């Protein structure tokens, strides 16, 4: 009879489970397995190891999952559309102040004066001049940004979905370059030209589509890619800084518990911090980009000549024109985008079942 039960003996089971453990994706050293199996000390060793591995697997599932690129694209696009509708007036003021060169008599004395004169001349709708160019571009911009980031970062995450801080910097840089080339440069060029046109004595463009048709007719598609180098530098550093700071804060907050949930308020605070870091880190690039995309861009031979001319005629402080309105807009922008993105991804996870 003993021979009949031999195939089902504990020794055979232990060996089978031991072999499986060597190839199990959640295999960990015995000390970690035992600590994960707290409360199971009365069980045999192989059963405690098996239970510990299941606990670790549950932790990975409960932590920040790898986001499917399709979900990232949908969530990013929606987040971008909502965000730009809320924050555009600050973008308008920032652009006007950056275009108000010291070489000419300055038109605006500050942020409040810019808002006052704009409303006085064009009404409240004047603060939304150029919104359509950004709205049409914000959806694909955020979609490309988050979609690219997830595609680059997914292979770099560990078994719990955690992304290393340094790798997030590289992935953010890649996401920023992709959105700059595919969406941001033509979108920003059109936005700056429309805003700059409104500040002239005789505006030429009657609206977004008229402005686009005129720019392309006169300058070709190339006319929508003015300041490409500055835009790539700006967007690349923007997203590298933002995703690095956001990932660092997220990893710090969750610590060793990947299942720890982040409240939307916490996400917003971290996003605002990431946005502020990017503003102070690359506003000089943003000023150069704006000048290269304005109606007076023909005055500069290239991006580096533009930076040289600003330094020569206006001094180093000119590189931080529009910092305050940009700071307010970007902090709010990044906070809103990250909150909406995270919440939409959670919703999509419930209705769109994927392996990620």
Secondary structure, 3 states (H helix, E strand, C coil): CHHHHHHHCHHHHHHHHHHHHHHCCCCCCHHHHHHHCCCCCCCCHHHHHHHHHHHHHHHHHHCCCCCCHHHHHHHHHHHHHHHHHHHHHHHHHHHHHHHCCCCCCCCCCCHHHHHHHHHHHHCHHHHHCCHHHHHHHHHHHHHHHHHHHHHHHHCCCCCCCCCCHHHHHHHHHHHHHHHHHHHHHHHHHHHHHHHHHHCCCCCCCCCHHHHHHHHHHHHCHHHHHCCHHHHHHHHHHHHHHHHHHHHHHHHHHHCCCCCCCCCHHHHHHHHHHHHHHHHHHHHHHHHHHHHHHCCCHHHCCCHHHHHHHHHHHHCHHHHHCCHHHHHHHHHHHHHHHHHHHHHHHHHHHHHCCCCC
